Amino acid sequence: MLGPGWIHLLVAFGLGQADAGLPSPGLAEVLERAGASEARRELLDCAFEETTTVEELAKDGTVKGTFTRTHAIALEKGELKRRTTVSESSTGEVSSLLTKEPPPPTKADARKQRSAFHPARQEEFRFRLAELDAQGRAKVVYWPKEKSPERAMGTAWLDARSGALVSLDATPSELPAHLDRMALHLDFEDTACGVVAKQVTASGEGGFLLFTMRFRSRTTLSKHRVP
């Protein structure tokens, strides 16, 4: 629905507290735990609903139109097994570029959509441990060694003990063609399927020649269960 394939990394990414008196983990430990946490999610079967609302914006920021679509999704070992459209609704005027049904991701797409913290992708990125807070969370800044539209850069908060993502901010390190701006924010929660993204917000602007489109979206994932 939202264009460039990299932003459909929506579907499957704890909130914990460090034990008092234990030494604080360094960057290498945080990355090792994050990699293990990301890899575990690919071993799970999970079913849930994904509802995305996208708004097309006028130049002054007012909403021209809104489109909402809900999918029922089933994952098998972290890969898409089934995606069924449950409902669609719209108000006002929304470009077909924003309402077009995204194609099911291939296995190659899914690999590209892994986060920078996945063990298979960490070698592509550089990391900096920016902060360890009193709640046992680690703030990590990440950026790719080589820029590309498929490699994001940004900041993440992780549970330093478990390695689970708490939140993640991302922008493409190199903007895809016809896209002038793109920003993504993900919030993670513990569910029946483990720690996964529960809400994703995005905003962007792009176009070609005399045509410019501005949008923002919110995706909510709910009703998680193990089939």
LOMAR-872661 format. One record per residue (C-alpha): x, y, z; residue number from 1. Coordinates in pm, 1 decimal, padded with zeros to 6 digits, m for minus. Each point is the difference from the previous one (the first is absolute). Layout:
N
<panu <X,Y,Z>,NUM>
...
***
This chain:
227
<panu <00000.0,00000.0,00000.0>,1>
<panu <00279.2,00240.9,00087.3>,2>
<panu <00231.9,m00037.2,m00296.5>,3>
<panu <00369.2,m00099.0,00041.6>,4>
<panu <00039.1,m00358.7,00107.3>,5>
<panu <00227.9,00076.5,00292.2>,6>
<panu <m00277.5,00159.8,00202.7>,7>
<panu <m00198.5,m00323.6,00009.4>,8>
<panu <00218.3,m00128.9,00262.4>,9>
<panu <m00308.4,00051.8,00220.0>,10>
<panu <m00096.5,m00343.8,00106.8>,11>
<panu <00234.1,m00176.1,00238.5>,12>
<panu <00266.2,00144.3,00200.3>,13>
<panu <00044.6,00078.7,01103.8>,14>
<panu <m00015.6,00228.6,00187.4>,15>
<panu <00224.6,m00093.1,00290.2>,16>
<panu <00193.8,00149.1,00283.7>,17>
<panu <00362.5,m00066.9,00084.4>,18>
<panu <00068.8,m00175.4,00328.9>,19>
<panu <00149.3,00232.1,00259.8>,20>
<panu <00368.3,m00045.9,00062.5>,21>
<panu <00081.4,m00177.4,m00325.7>,22>
<panu <00263.7,00155.3,m00228.3>,23>
<panu <m00131.7,00200.1,m00291.9>,24>
<panu <00035.9,m00176.6,m00335.6>,25>
<panu <00222.5,00148.9,m00269.3>,26>
<panu <m00085.8,00046.3,m00365.7>,27>
<panu <00124.6,m00346.1,m00102.8>,28>
<panu <m00222.7,m00168.1,00260.3>,29>
<panu <m00304.1,00208.6,m00095.5>,30>
<panu <00045.4,m00085.7,m00369.0>,31>
<panu <00046.3,m00369.6,00073.5>,32>
<panu <m00320.0,m00007.5,00206.3>,33>
<panu <m00187.6,00207.1,m00259.7>,34>
<panu <00107.3,m00239.0,m00273.9>,35>
<panu <m00120.9,m00301.3,00198.6>,36>
<panu <m00333.5,00175.3,00069.5>,37>
<panu <m00051.1,00084.7,m00368.3>,38>
<panu <00090.6,m00353.2,m00111.6>,39>
<panu <m00246.3,m00156.9,00246.4>,40>
<panu <m00291.4,00180.7,m00160.3>,41>
<panu <00063.1,m00180.1,m00327.3>,42>
<panu <m00060.9,m00334.0,00171.2>,43>
<panu <m00354.6,00090.4,00107.1>,44>
<panu <m00339.6,m00062.5,m00155.3>,45>
<panu <m00234.6,00292.6,00057.1>,46>
<panu <m00338.9,00132.1,m00111.3>,47>
<panu <m00118.7,00358.4,00048.6>,48>
<panu <m00187.3,00292.4,m00156.2>,49>
<panu <00173.5,00296.9,m00161.4>,50>
<panu <m00194.1,00324.1,m00049.5>,51>
<panu <00157.5,00283.0,m00196.6>,52>
<panu <m00146.2,00347.6,m00037.5>,53>
<panu <00172.4,00225.8,m00252.7>,54>
<panu <m00075.7,00369.5,m00047.4>,55>
<panu <00085.8,00205.5,m00304.8>,56>
<panu <00090.2,00354.1,00102.3>,57>
<panu <m00029.2,00334.2,m00173.3>,58>
<panu <00294.5,00239.4,m00014.9>,59>
<panu <m00124.3,00179.8,00313.2>,60>
<panu <m00021.9,m00329.5,00192.5>,61>
<panu <m00377.0,m00040.2,m00010.5>,62>
<panu <m00139.5,m00345.7,m00076.0>,63>
<panu <m00126.1,m00045.2,m00356.7>,64>
<panu <m00117.5,m00355.8,00050.3>,65>
<panu <00032.8,m00310.0,00216.5>,66>
<panu <00017.2,m00369.1,m00090.1>,67>
<panu <m00011.0,m00289.8,00248.3>,68>
<panu <00062.9,m00367.7,m00068.1>,69>
<panu <00004.5,m00296.8,00240.4>,70>
<panu <00178.8,m00325.8,m00077.0>,71>
<panu <m00015.5,m00332.5,00180.7>,72>
<panu <00355.8,m00135.9,m00011.1>,73>
<panu <00149.7,m00339.2,00077.8>,74>
<panu <00374.7,m00058.6,00028.4>,75>
<panu <00173.9,m00336.3,m00005.0>,76>
<panu <00355.0,m00002.1,00136.6>,77>
<panu <00001.6,00378.1,m00045.8>,78>
<panu <m00098.7,m00016.2,m00369.0>,79>
<panu <m00331.6,00115.2,m00145.4>,80>
<panu <m00232.3,m00298.2,m00043.1>,81>
<panu <m00330.2,00178.1,m00057.4>,82>
<panu <m00125.1,00359.2,m00030.8>,83>
<panu <m00372.4,00064.4,m00034.9>,84>
<panu <m00169.9,00337.4,m00037.7>,85>
<panu <m00260.8,00036.6,00274.2>,86>
<panu <m00130.5,00350.6,m00073.1>,87>
<panu <00067.2,00322.3,m00190.2>,88>
<panu <m00143.0,00350.8,00036.2>,89>
<panu <00081.8,00347.1,m00125.9>,90>
<panu <m00104.0,00364.1,00031.2>,91>
<panu <00094.1,00297.4,m00216.9>,92>
<panu <00259.9,m00028.7,m00275.8>,93>
<panu <00296.0,m00236.7,00032.2>,94>
<panu <00248.4,m00079.9,m00277.1>,95>
<panu <m00007.2,m00356.9,m00132.1>,96>
<panu <00375.4,m00007.6,00067.7>,97>
<panu <m00087.0,m00008.4,00371.4>,98>
<panu <m00293.8,m00241.4,m00019.4>,99>
<panu <00152.8,m00261.1,m00231.6>,100>
<panu <00023.9,m00342.9,00161.5>,101>
<panu <00368.9,m00080.7,00062.0>,102>
<panu <00116.1,m00328.6,m00154.3>,103>
<panu <00079.9,m00284.6,00240.9>,104>
<panu <00368.0,00021.7,00095.1>,105>
<panu <00230.7,m00260.9,m00149.0>,106>
<panu <00260.5,m00176.5,00212.8>,107>
<panu <00258.6,00241.2,m00141.7>,108>
<panu <m00221.0,00295.5,00098.1>,109>
<panu <m00039.6,m00139.1,00351.1>,110>
<panu <00377.0,m00027.8,00040.1>,111>
<panu <00044.7,00362.7,m00107.8>,112>
<panu <m00268.9,00106.6,00247.0>,113>
<panu <00183.0,m00141.8,00300.3>,114>
<panu <00111.8,00266.0,00243.8>,115>
<panu <00363.1,00107.1,00034.7>,116>
<panu <00011.2,m00202.4,00324.2>,117>
<panu <m00069.9,m00335.3,m00165.2>,118>
<panu <00314.2,m00219.0,00018.3>,119>
<panu <m00000.8,m00045.7,m00377.7>,120>
<panu <00011.5,00377.0,m00052.4>,121>
<panu <00215.7,00138.8,00280.0>,122>
<panu <00314.0,m00019.1,m00216.7>,123>
<panu <m00160.3,00250.7,m00240.0>,124>
<panu <m00025.7,00267.5,00270.4>,125>
<panu <00195.1,00202.1,00252.5>,126>
<panu <m00135.3,00049.6,00351.5>,127>
<panu <00059.7,00237.6,00290.0>,128>
<panu <m00125.0,m00050.6,00355.6>,129>
<panu <m00132.5,00345.5,00084.6>,130>
<panu <m00164.0,m00054.9,00339.3>,131>
<panu <m00093.8,m00251.8,00270.4>,132>
<panu <m00294.3,00123.2,00205.8>,133>
<panu <m00119.4,m00084.6,00351.0>,134>
<panu <m00267.3,m00236.4,m00137.8>,135>
<panu <00263.7,m00226.3,m00152.1>,136>
<panu <m00053.2,00120.0,m00355.2>,137>
<panu <00275.3,00065.6,m00252.6>,138>
<panu <m00016.1,00276.3,m00258.9>,139>
<panu <00189.7,m00103.5,m00313.1>,140>
<panu <00069.7,00214.7,m00306.7>,141>
<panu <00043.2,m00196.5,m00323.0>,142>
<panu <00096.3,00083.1,m00358.8>,143>
<panu <00105.8,m00211.4,m00301.2>,144>
<panu <00355.3,m00044.8,m00119.1>,145>
<panu <m00131.4,00051.4,m00354.1>,146>
<panu <m00308.2,00210.8,m00063.6>,147>
<panu <m00293.5,m00140.8,m00197.0>,148>
<panu <m00381.7,00031.1,m00005.8>,149>
<panu <m00023.4,m00341.7,00170.3>,150>
<panu <00226.0,00097.7,00291.1>,151>
<panu <m00146.6,00226.4,00264.9>,152>
<panu <00174.5,00217.8,00255.9>,153>
<panu <m00126.9,00135.7,00328.1>,154>
<panu <m00030.1,m00068.9,00371.4>,155>
<panu <m00138.0,m00291.0,00201.4>,156>
<panu <m00079.8,m00064.2,00365.0>,157>
<panu <00052.4,m00360.0,00110.4>,158>
<panu <m00038.7,m00196.6,00321.1>,159>
<panu <00367.8,m00031.2,00086.2>,160>
<panu <m00047.9,m00332.7,00182.5>,161>
<panu <m00218.9,m00184.6,m00255.0>,162>
<panu <00098.8,00186.1,m00317.4>,163>
<panu <m00365.4,00049.0,m00095.3>,164>
<panu <m00084.9,00316.3,m00189.7>,165>
<panu <m00209.4,00256.7,00188.1>,166>
<panu <m00019.9,00268.8,m00271.1>,167>
<panu <00172.8,00077.4,m00326.5>,168>
<panu <00028.1,00310.0,m00218.5>,169>
<panu <00114.6,m00039.6,m00359.5>,170>
<panu <00049.8,00190.1,m00322.6>,171>
<panu <00144.0,m00137.3,m00326.0>,172>
<panu <00373.8,00062.9,m00014.2>,173>
<panu <m00052.4,00072.5,m00369.2>,174>
<panu <m00340.4,00114.0,m00119.1>,175>
<panu <m00168.3,m00208.5,m00271.4>,176>
<panu <m00087.1,00164.7,m00330.6>,177>
<panu <m00280.2,00258.0,00019.2>,178>
<panu <00010.1,00010.9,00381.2>,179>
<panu <00123.1,00321.7,00164.4>,180>
<panu <m00063.9,m00083.4,00365.3>,181>
<panu <m00088.3,m00309.1,00202.2>,182>
<panu <m00009.7,m00069.4,00374.0>,183>
<panu <m00113.9,m00307.5,00190.7>,184>
<panu <m00060.0,m00066.7,00371.1>,185>
<panu <m00078.9,m00341.1,00153.5>,186>
<panu <m00111.5,m00081.8,00355.9>,187>
<panu <00036.6,m00358.5,00124.5>,188>
<panu <m00191.2,m00195.2,00265.0>,189>
<panu <m00002.4,m00350.3,00144.2>,190>
<panu <m00285.4,m00207.8,m00148.6>,191>
<panu <m00108.5,m00363.2,m00027.1>,192>
<panu <00246.9,m00018.4,m00291.3>,193>
<panu <00284.8,00158.8,00194.1>,194>
<panu <00130.3,00355.5,m00027.3>,195>
<panu <m00125.2,00145.9,m00329.0>,196>
<panu <m00082.0,00337.9,m00151.9>,197>
<panu <m00341.7,00110.0,00123.3>,198>
<panu <m00017.3,00345.9,m00158.8>,199>
<panu <00180.2,00152.0,m00297.1>,200>
<panu <m00025.1,00362.0,m00113.3>,201>
<panu <00144.3,00135.5,m00323.4>,202>
<panu <00009.9,00328.6,m00188.1>,203>
<panu <00143.6,00094.4,m00333.6>,204>
<panu <m00001.4,00222.5,m00303.7>,205>
<panu <00090.4,m00061.2,m00361.1>,206>
<panu <m00098.7,00029.4,m00362.2>,207>
<panu <00125.6,00070.6,m00347.8>,208>
<panu <m00012.3,00293.3,m00243.5>,209>
<panu <m00277.9,00231.2,00124.4>,210>
<panu <m00170.8,m00264.8,00214.9>,211>
<panu <00069.3,m00011.1,00375.9>,212>
<panu <m00167.0,m00226.4,00255.0>,213>
<panu <00017.1,00024.6,00378.7>,214>
<panu <m00125.5,m00271.3,00233.4>,215>
<panu <00005.2,m00141.4,00349.9>,216>
<panu <m00116.9,m00337.2,00123.8>,217>
<panu <m00062.4,m00198.8,00316.8>,218>
<panu <00003.1,m00379.4,00015.0>,219>
<panu <m00129.1,m00188.0,00303.0>,220>
<panu <00058.0,m00372.3,00049.5>,221>
<panu <m00237.6,m00180.6,00237.5>,222>
<panu <m00166.7,m00327.9,00096.0>,223>
<panu <00328.2,m00193.1,00002.6>,224>
<panu <m00031.5,m00374.0,00052.6>,225>
<panu <00200.2,m00313.8,m00066.0>,226>
<panu <m00197.6,m00210.8,m00253.4>,227>
***
